[in-house]
Amino acid sequence: MILGTRRSLIYVPGDSERMLAKAPGLDADVLLLNLEDGVASHRKDEARRNVAQCLRETPFGRREAVVRVNGLSTEAGRQDLGAVVGERPDGICLPKVEGPEEVREASARVSELEDSCGIPPGSIRLHAMIESARGVLEAAAIASSDPRMASLVFGSADFAADAGCRPGSDRGEISLALQMIVLAAHAAGLDAIDAPCFDFRNPDLLRQEAEQARRIGFDGKSALHPGQLGAINEIFGVTADEIAWARKILEELGRAEENGRALTTIGGRLVDNPHRKAAERILRRASRTPPSRSA
C-alpha cells in the first residue's frame, strides 16, 4: 500500500521505452504510465508490452505506479487491463469517467483479474479522470462509488472542449469545476489531483496554477515535463511554518481541554475543533511526505 502523498503526478508515454526507463528516477509521487491519449492507435500493442515489462522489472520504491488504460468499453481498454493487472500496478487510472457505474464495472473486472493472478483482493486502487461536463456533475457519485477509489484527476483540456469554454490564465472560467472536484474527492476521503499546466516552458504560469489549486484544496497537480515537478512538490508539500502552526494549535487546545474548555485563542483569534482537524491533517500529510529525490 502506498503511504505517501500524491503531490505530483507525471504522465509517462507507454510507447517510449526511453521515458519508461527514466521514470523511476523522476521526482514524482505518482508515475502515470499512459496507454490512452498520446499513444497512437497503431502503437497500442507496443505500449501495452512496454508498460507490462516496466511494471514487472522496475523497482519503484515509494513512487506510485499507476497505469492509465483506454476506456474499458473498448477492446483496447480490455486488453490493457488483461496485460497489466497481473504485473501488480499500484493503481489503474480510468479515462473520461462520467458515472459511478463505470467505476464499479472496472472494479469488478479488476477483482476477477486479481483473483486469477493470485493478487490479494482490493490491492489495486482506482483513479478516475474527470474530463467532461457530465463527469464534473457526477463527480461526487464517482468518488464514492467503490472502495478501490483513490483519487479524482482533473483533465482540463477535454473538459474545456466538452463544456465549450476557453479558460484564461487565471482559470476563472473553470473555477466551478475545480471546486466541485475538490469537494467531491474530499467528501469521499480521496485525493484531488489538478490538471497539468500545458505551457511547460512557462514556470510563472505553472506556479500560478499550482498555488491556485492548493488554495482551492487540491492535494497535488499533474505534470507533463520533469522540469515542472520541483515547483509542484514544493507548493503541495508541507512547510515548516505549517507544521509549527499545527503543533501550536494542538498544544494550545490540549491545554484548554485540561482546563475544561473546548476552545481557546491564539494571537487574538478563536481556535476550536475545526482548527484541530486542520492541524491533524497537516501533520498526517507531513509524516507521509517523502524526502526530495534527485531527478
C-alpha positions in Angstrom: 0.0 0.0 0.0 1.2 3.5 -0.9 1.5 5.6 2.3 2.9 8.8 0.8 1.2 11.9 -0.5 0.2 12.5 -4.1 1.7 15.9 -4.5 2.8 15.3 -8.1 1.7 13.0 -10.9 3.6 12.8 -14.2 2.4 11.3 -17.5 4.9 8.8 -18.9 4.1 7.6 -22.5 3.8 3.9 -22.7 5.2 3.7 -26.2 8.5 5.3 -25.2 10.9 2.7 -23.8 13.4 5.5 -23.1 11.0 7.6 -21.0 9.7 4.5 -19.1 13.3 3.7 -18.2 13.8 7.2 -16.9 10.5 7.3 -15.0 11.7 5.6 -11.7 14.3 8.4 -11.3 11.8 11.2 -11.6 10.9 13.3 -8.6 7.2 12.5 -8.8 5.0 10.8 -6.3 2.8 9.2 -8.9 4.1 7.8 -12.3 1.1 7.6 -14.7 2.2 5.0 -17.3 0.0 6.1 -20.2 -1.7 3.8 -22.7 -4.5 6.1 -23.6 -4.4 9.6 -25.3 -1.0 10.4 -26.6 -0.4 6.8 -27.8 -1.2 6.3 -31.5 -3.6 3.5 -32.3 -1.0 1.6 -34.2 1.3 1.6 -31.2 -1.1 0.5 -28.5 0.1 -3.1 -28.6 3.7 -2.0 -28.3 2.9 0.4 -25.4 1.0 -2.3 -23.6 4.0 -4.6 -23.8 6.4 -1.9 -22.7 4.3 -0.9 -19.6 3.8 -4.6 -18.6 7.6 -5.1 -18.8 8.3 -1.9 -16.9 5.9 -3.0 -14.1 7.5 -6.4 -14.0 11.1 -5.4 -13.9 11.3 -1.9 -12.3 11.6 -1.1 -8.5 9.5 2.0 -8.0 10.3 2.5 -4.3 7.9 5.0 -2.7 6.7 6.1 -6.1 3.2 5.0 -7.0 2.9 3.2 -10.4 -0.5 3.8 -12.0 -1.5 2.7 -15.5 -3.9 4.9 -17.5 -5.8 2.4 -19.6 -8.0 3.0 -22.6 -11.8 3.2 -21.9 -13.0 -0.2 -20.8 -15.9 -0.1 -23.2 -13.2 -0.6 -26.0 -11.3 -3.7 -26.9 -8.0 -1.8 -26.3 -9.1 -1.0 -22.7 -10.0 -4.6 -22.0 -6.6 -5.7 -23.4 -4.9 -3.1 -21.3 -6.3 -4.5 -18.1 -5.5 -8.0 -19.0 -1.9 -7.1 -19.8 -1.1 -5.0 -16.7 -3.1 -6.2 -13.7 -1.0 -9.4 -13.3 2.1 -7.2 -13.0 0.6 -5.6 -9.9 0.5 -1.9 -10.6 -0.4 0.2 -7.6 -3.4 1.6 -9.5 -5.4 1.8 -12.6 -6.5 5.2 -14.0 -9.8 5.2 -15.8 -10.2 7.9 -18.5 -13.2 10.1 -19.1 -15.3 8.7 -16.3 -18.9 10.1 -16.4 -20.7 7.9 -13.9 -20.3 5.6 -10.9 -21.3 2.5 -12.9 -18.1 2.8 -14.9 -16.0 2.6 -11.8 -18.0 -0.3 -10.4 -17.7 -2.3 -13.6 -13.9 -1.6 -13.7 -13.6 -2.7 -10.1 -15.4 -5.9 -10.8 -13.1 -6.7 -13.7 -10.0 -5.9 -11.7 -11.3 -8.2 -8.9 -11.6 -11.0 -11.4 -8.1 -10.5 -12.6 -6.7 -10.1 -9.1 -8.2 -13.5 -8.2 -6.9 -15.2 -11.3 -3.4 -13.8 -10.8 -3.3 -14.6 -7.0 -3.2 -11.0 -6.0 -4.8 -10.1 -2.7 -8.3 -8.6 -3.3 -8.5 -4.9 -3.3 -4.8 -4.4 -3.7 -5.1 -2.3 -6.9 -6.6 1.1 -6.5 -8.7 3.1 -9.0 -8.2 6.7 -10.1 -10.9 8.4 -12.1 -10.2 11.1 -14.7 -12.9 13.8 -14.7 -12.8 15.2 -18.2 -16.3 16.3 -19.2 -19.3 18.4 -18.1 -21.2 15.2 -17.1 -18.1 13.9 -15.3 -18.0 17.1 -13.1 -21.7 16.9 -12.4 -21.3 13.2 -11.4 -18.0 13.7 -9.5 -19.5 13.1 -6.0 -21.2 9.8 -7.1 -18.0 8.7 -8.9 -15.8 9.5 -5.9 -18.0 7.4 -3.5 -18.8 4.6 -6.0 -16.3 1.9 -4.9 -13.8 1.2 -2.0 -11.0 1.0 -4.6 -11.2 4.6 -5.4 -8.1 6.6 -4.5 -8.3 10.0 -6.4 -10.1 12.2 -8.8 -7.8 13.5 -11.5 -8.9 16.6 -13.5 -8.5 16.7 -17.2 -8.9 20.3 -18.1 -8.3 20.2 -21.9 -11.0 17.7 -22.6 -13.3 19.4 -20.1 -12.9 22.8 -21.7 -13.6 21.3 -25.1 -16.7 19.5 -23.8 -18.0 22.5 -21.9 -17.3 24.9 -24.8 -15.3 27.3 -22.6 -11.9 29.0 -23.2 -10.0 29.2 -19.9 -7.8 32.2 -19.4 -4.6 32.3 -17.5 -6.4 32.7 -14.2 -8.7 29.7 -15.0 -11.7 31.6 -13.8 -13.9 30.0 -16.4 -13.3 26.6 -14.9 -13.2 27.5 -11.3 -16.6 25.9 -10.6 -15.4 22.6 -12.0 -12.2 22.8 -9.9 -14.1 23.4 -6.7 -16.6 20.6 -7.4 -13.9 18.1 -8.0 -12.2 19.0 -4.7 -15.4 18.9 -2.8 -16.4 15.5 -4.3 -13.0 14.0 -3.6 -12.6 15.2 -0.1 -16.2 14.3 0.9 -15.3 10.7 -0.1 -11.9 10.8 1.6 -10.0 10.8 -1.7 -7.2 12.9 -3.1 -7.9 15.5 -5.8 -5.3 16.0 -8.5 -5.3 19.1 -10.6 -4.7 19.2 -14.4 -1.3 19.9 -15.8 -0.1 23.3 -16.9 0.2 22.8 -20.7 2.6 25.7 -21.2 5.5 23.7 -19.7 8.1 26.4 -20.6 6.3 29.0 -18.5 7.3 28.4 -14.9 5.4 31.5 -13.7 2.1 30.2 -15.1 2.8 26.8 -13.5 3.3 28.3 -10.1 0.2 30.5 -10.5 -1.9 27.4 -11.4 -0.4 25.2 -8.6 -0.8 27.9 -5.9 -4.4 28.5 -7.0 -5.1 24.7 -6.9 -3.5 24.4 -3.4 -5.7 27.3 -2.2 -8.8 25.6 -3.5 -7.9 22.4 -1.8 -6.2 20.1 -4.3 -3.7 17.7 -2.9 -1.5 17.6 -6.0 -1.1 18.5 -9.6 -0.2 16.6 -12.8 2.9 17.4 -14.8 3.8 16.9 -18.5 7.5 17.6 -18.1 10.0 16.6 -15.4 11.0 20.3 -15.1 7.6 21.0 -13.6 8.0 18.6 -10.7 10.1 20.7 -8.4 7.7 23.6 -8.2 4.7 21.2 -7.8 6.3 19.3 -5.0 7.3 22.5 -3.2 3.8 24.1 -3.5 1.9 21.0 -2.5 4.4 20.0 0.2 4.1 20.9 3.9 6.1 23.8 5.0 7.9 24.2 8.3 5.6 27.1 9.2 2.5 24.9 8.6 4.0 22.2 10.8 4.8 24.7 13.6 1.2 26.2 13.3 -0.3 22.7 13.6 1.7 21.8 16.6 0.9 25.1 18.3 -2.9 24.6 17.6 -2.8 21.1 19.2 -0.7 22.2 22.1 -3.0 25.1 23.0 -6.2 23.1 22.5 -4.7 20.4 24.7 -4.1 23.0 27.5 -7.7 24.3 27.0 -9.1 20.8 27.5 -7.1 20.3 30.7 -8.9 23.4 32.0 -12.3 22.1 30.9 -12.6 24.3 27.8 -13.2 23.2 24.2 -11.7 26.3 22.6 -9.0 28.9 23.1 -7.5 31.9 21.5 -4.1 32.3 19.7 -3.0 35.7 18.7 -6.4 37.1 19.4 -8.2 34.5 17.1 -10.6 31.9 18.3 -9.4 28.3 17.9 -11.6 25.2 18.2 -12.3 21.8 16.8 -12.2 22.7 13.0 -8.7 24.1 13.6 -7.7 20.8 15.4 -8.9 18.8 12.3 -6.8 21.1 10.0 -3.8 20.8 12.2 -4.1 17.0 12.4 -4.4 16.8 8.6 -1.2 18.9 8.2 0.8 16.6 10.5 -0.5 13.4 8.9 0.4 14.8 5.5 3.9 15.9 6.7 4.5 12.4 8.1 3.8 10.8 4.7 5.6 13.3 2.5 8.7 11.6 1.1 12.1 13.3 1.1 13.2 15.2 -2.0 14.5 12.9 -4.8 17.0 13.8 -7.4 15.6 13.8 -11.0 
